[in-house]
Amino acid sequence: MLIMRQPTFFLSHGGGPWPYMDGEFRHAHAKLEASLQALPASLPARPKAILMISAHWEASAFTVMTSPTPGMLYDYGGFPAHTYEVVYPAPGDPALAERVVALIQAAGLPVARDAARGFDHGAFCTLAPMYPDADVPVVQLSLRQGLDPAEHLALGRALAPLRDEGVLILGSGFSFHNLGLMFNGRGQAPSIAFDAWLQAAVPAPEGRAERLKDWEQAPAARLAHAREEHLLPLMVAAGAAEGEAGSCDYHQTDYLGGLTASSFRFG
């Protein structure tokens, strides 16, 4: 059976458990929700499985979820009680998990396994609009503490063969993530400035890795990302599609009342 190469994505995943809410907060995510709902139809084929790299998991080594039936991790606070009971019951994929371990080992990068880890909101809040039936197997993979951009680009390169095996690689973070500025009106200008840099830096593959490694030189970089864990999933997605063009897959200039946010596709 012919397997089509899957693209890779960096997804801005929105705030907390938004797909499981109603009202104004849910409405603020309407454009993001529409882009996630449209994503499966844009793929060359239905993925055999998803490898999810979430901003909300850091470990001392790149750590792979190995459970065949992952649970849930409600890694947010202050939301309605029912959002701490939601379940995204996608199966895990232990065989894919071992394949990921082998690829990371072969690249000379540190790797570990975790049989207890559940899906965090960076995973299930992007997946729920995409595959509401939770019928595509999902394996999560952590970032590595130290948050080295070059190392996460290298991780992406190591994972690239999975794309030809029917695996969809998703990096889930946010193109602007400074909670101190998000809700007081002071995030608009830095989100615009940093997003403009992303729109210039991401599409052309020539020199992209160097641009991303030097992301701190971008306009308003440390205002957009006081800490870079929400940006590093972009490095993984880009590394797994080195040499291939990128494009903006979601773009919003009025997120939460005026922030600019984007997602990107590679390949």
C-alpha positions as CSV (number, residue, x, y, z in Angstrom):
1,M,0.0,0.0,0.0
2,L,1.3,3.4,-1.0
3,I,1.8,5.7,2.0
4,M,1.8,9.4,1.3
5,R,4.3,11.7,3.1
6,Q,2.6,13.6,5.8
7,P,3.2,17.3,6.4
8,T,4.2,18.6,9.8
9,F,2.5,21.4,11.8
10,F,3.2,23.9,14.5
11,L,-0.2,24.7,16.1
12,S,-1.1,27.6,18.3
13,H,-3.3,25.7,20.8
14,G,-5.3,28.4,22.5
15,G,-6.1,28.9,26.1
16,G,-6.8,26.1,28.6
17,P,-9.7,23.7,27.9
18,W,-11.4,26.0,25.4
19,P,-12.9,23.3,23.2
20,Y,-14.9,22.1,26.2
21,M,-16.4,25.4,27.1
22,D,-19.2,27.7,25.8
23,G,-19.7,31.4,25.8
24,E,-17.3,34.3,25.2
25,F,-14.1,32.4,25.9
26,R,-15.0,29.6,23.4
27,H,-16.0,32.3,20.8
28,A,-12.6,33.9,21.1
29,H,-11.2,30.6,19.7
30,A,-13.6,30.4,16.7
31,K,-11.0,31.0,14.1
32,L,-8.5,28.6,15.6
33,E,-11.3,26.0,16.0
34,A,-12.2,26.3,12.3
35,S,-8.6,25.9,11.2
36,L,-8.2,22.8,13.4
37,Q,-11.4,21.3,12.1
38,A,-10.2,21.9,8.5
39,L,-6.8,20.4,9.0
40,P,-7.6,16.7,8.5
41,A,-9.1,17.3,5.1
42,S,-5.9,19.1,4.0
43,L,-3.8,16.0,4.6
44,P,-2.7,13.7,1.7
45,A,-4.2,10.7,3.6
46,R,-5.6,9.9,7.0
47,P,-2.7,9.5,9.4
48,K,-1.9,6.1,10.8
49,A,-1.0,7.8,14.1
50,I,-0.1,11.2,15.5
51,L,3.1,12.2,17.2
52,M,2.3,15.2,19.5
53,I,5.1,17.4,20.9
54,S,3.4,19.7,23.4
55,A,4.8,22.8,25.1
56,H,3.3,21.5,28.4
57,W,5.7,18.6,28.9
58,E,9.4,19.1,29.7
59,A,11.8,16.4,30.9
60,S,15.5,15.8,31.4
61,A,15.6,13.7,28.3
62,F,13.2,13.6,25.3
63,T,10.6,11.4,26.9
64,V,8.1,9.2,25.0
65,M,4.6,8.2,26.2
66,T,4.3,4.5,25.9
67,S,0.9,3.7,27.4
68,P,-1.6,1.9,25.1
69,T,-4.4,3.7,26.9
70,P,-3.2,7.2,28.0
71,G,-5.1,9.0,30.7
72,M,-5.7,12.8,31.1
73,L,-3.6,15.5,32.7
74,Y,-5.6,18.6,33.6
75,D,-2.7,21.0,33.6
76,Y,-4.7,24.3,34.0
77,G,-6.4,26.2,36.8
78,G,-9.4,28.3,37.3
79,F,-11.7,26.8,34.7
80,P,-15.2,25.4,35.2
81,A,-15.5,22.1,37.1
82,H,-16.6,20.0,34.2
83,T,-13.3,20.8,32.3
84,Y,-11.5,18.6,34.9
85,E,-13.6,15.6,34.0
86,V,-13.3,15.7,30.2
87,V,-11.8,12.7,28.5
88,Y,-10.1,12.4,25.1
89,P,-10.0,8.6,24.8
90,A,-7.6,8.3,21.9
91,P,-5.5,5.1,22.1
92,G,-1.8,5.2,22.4
93,D,0.6,3.3,20.1
94,P,3.4,1.4,21.9
95,A,4.9,0.3,18.6
96,L,5.2,3.9,17.4
97,A,6.6,4.9,20.8
98,E,9.4,2.4,20.4
99,R,10.0,3.5,16.9
100,V,10.3,7.1,18.2
101,V,12.8,6.0,20.9
102,A,14.9,4.2,18.3
103,L,15.0,7.2,16.0
104,I,16.0,9.5,18.8
105,Q,18.7,7.1,20.1
106,A,20.1,6.8,16.5
107,A,20.5,10.6,16.4
108,G,22.5,10.5,19.6
109,L,20.0,12.4,21.6
110,P,18.9,11.5,25.1
111,V,15.6,9.6,25.3
112,A,13.4,8.0,28.0
113,R,10.0,6.3,28.3
114,D,7.0,7.2,30.4
115,A,4.2,4.6,30.8
116,A,2.1,6.8,33.2
117,R,1.9,10.2,31.4
118,G,-1.5,11.3,30.2
119,F,-2.6,13.7,27.5
120,D,-2.1,17.4,28.6
121,H,-4.2,20.2,27.3
122,G,-1.6,21.1,24.6
123,A,-2.5,17.8,23.1
124,F,-6.1,17.1,23.7
125,C,-7.3,20.7,23.1
126,T,-5.8,20.6,19.6
127,L,-6.9,17.1,18.8
128,A,-10.5,17.3,19.9
129,P,-11.5,19.7,17.1
130,M,-9.4,17.8,14.6
131,Y,-10.5,14.2,15.5
132,P,-13.5,14.5,17.7
133,D,-14.0,10.7,17.7
134,A,-10.5,10.2,19.1
135,D,-10.0,7.4,16.7
136,V,-6.4,8.1,15.6
137,P,-3.7,6.7,17.9
138,V,-1.6,9.4,19.6
139,V,1.8,9.3,21.2
140,Q,3.1,12.3,23.1
141,L,6.8,13.3,23.2
142,S,8.3,15.8,25.6
143,L,10.5,18.8,25.1
144,R,13.9,18.6,26.8
145,Q,14.8,20.8,29.7
146,G,17.3,23.5,28.8
147,L,15.0,24.4,25.9
148,D,17.9,24.5,23.3
149,P,16.5,25.5,19.9
150,A,19.3,23.6,18.0
151,E,18.6,20.4,19.9
152,H,14.9,20.6,19.2
153,L,15.6,21.2,15.5
154,A,17.8,18.1,15.6
155,L,15.0,16.2,17.3
156,G,12.8,17.1,14.3
157,R,15.4,15.9,11.8
158,A,15.6,12.6,13.7
159,L,11.8,12.1,13.5
160,A,11.5,13.0,9.8
161,P,11.3,9.4,8.6
162,L,8.0,9.0,10.4
163,R,6.4,11.2,7.9
164,D,6.9,8.5,5.2
165,E,5.4,6.0,7.6
166,G,2.0,7.7,7.8
167,V,2.7,9.5,11.0
168,L,1.5,13.1,11.4
169,I,3.9,15.2,13.5
170,L,2.2,18.0,15.4
171,G,4.0,20.6,17.5
172,S,1.6,22.3,19.9
173,G,2.5,25.6,21.5
174,F,1.6,29.2,20.8
175,S,3.2,31.8,18.6
176,F,2.8,34.4,21.4
177,H,2.9,33.3,25.0
178,N,3.5,35.9,27.7
179,L,0.7,35.5,30.2
180,G,1.7,38.7,31.9
181,L,0.9,40.6,28.8
182,M,-2.0,38.6,27.4
183,F,-4.8,40.0,29.5
184,N,-3.8,43.6,30.2
185,G,-3.7,45.0,26.7
186,R,0.0,45.3,26.5
187,G,0.5,42.2,24.4
188,Q,-0.8,43.5,21.1
189,A,2.3,45.4,19.8
190,P,4.8,42.6,20.7
191,S,2.5,39.9,19.3
192,I,2.3,41.9,16.0
193,A,6.0,42.4,15.8
194,F,7.0,38.9,16.6
195,D,4.4,37.4,14.3
196,A,5.7,39.6,11.4
197,W,9.1,38.0,12.0
198,L,7.6,34.5,12.0
199,Q,5.8,35.2,8.7
200,A,9.2,36.2,7.2
201,A,11.3,33.6,8.8
202,V,9.3,30.4,8.4
203,P,8.2,30.0,4.8
204,A,11.6,29.7,2.9
205,P,13.5,26.6,3.8
206,E,16.9,28.1,2.9
207,G,18.5,29.4,6.2
208,R,15.3,28.7,8.2
209,A,17.1,26.6,10.8
210,E,19.6,29.4,11.5
211,R,16.9,31.9,11.7
212,L,14.9,29.8,14.2
213,K,18.0,29.0,16.3
214,D,18.6,32.8,16.6
215,W,14.9,33.6,17.4
216,E,15.9,35.7,20.4
217,Q,17.2,38.3,17.9
218,A,13.7,38.8,16.5
219,P,11.7,41.9,17.2
220,A,10.0,41.7,20.6
221,A,11.2,38.1,21.0
222,R,11.4,38.1,24.8
223,L,8.2,40.0,25.1
224,A,6.5,37.4,22.9
225,H,8.1,34.5,24.8
226,A,9.3,35.3,28.3
227,R,10.1,31.6,28.3
228,E,10.4,29.7,25.1
229,E,8.6,26.4,25.8
230,H,5.6,27.4,23.6
231,L,7.9,28.2,20.7
232,L,10.1,25.1,20.7
233,P,7.4,22.8,19.1
234,L,7.9,25.0,16.1
235,M,11.5,23.9,16.0
236,V,10.6,20.3,16.0
237,A,8.0,20.7,13.2
238,A,10.5,22.7,11.1
239,G,13.3,20.3,11.7
240,A,11.2,17.3,10.6
241,A,10.5,19.1,7.3
242,E,13.9,20.7,6.6
243,G,14.3,21.7,3.0
244,E,10.5,22.0,2.5
245,A,8.5,25.2,2.3
246,G,6.4,26.5,5.2
247,S,3.1,28.3,5.1
248,C,0.8,30.0,7.5
249,D,-2.1,27.7,8.3
250,Y,-4.0,29.9,10.8
251,H,-3.7,33.6,11.4
252,Q,-5.7,35.8,13.7
253,T,-5.1,39.5,14.7
254,D,-7.9,39.8,17.3
255,Y,-7.3,36.8,19.6
256,L,-8.4,37.6,23.1
257,G,-9.2,41.2,22.1
258,G,-6.2,42.1,20.0
259,L,-3.3,39.6,20.1
260,T,-1.9,38.2,16.8
261,A,-1.5,34.4,16.7
262,S,-0.5,32.0,13.9
263,S,0.0,28.3,13.1
264,F,2.3,26.9,10.4
265,R,2.4,24.0,8.0
266,F,5.6,22.4,6.6
267,G,5.5,20.3,3.4
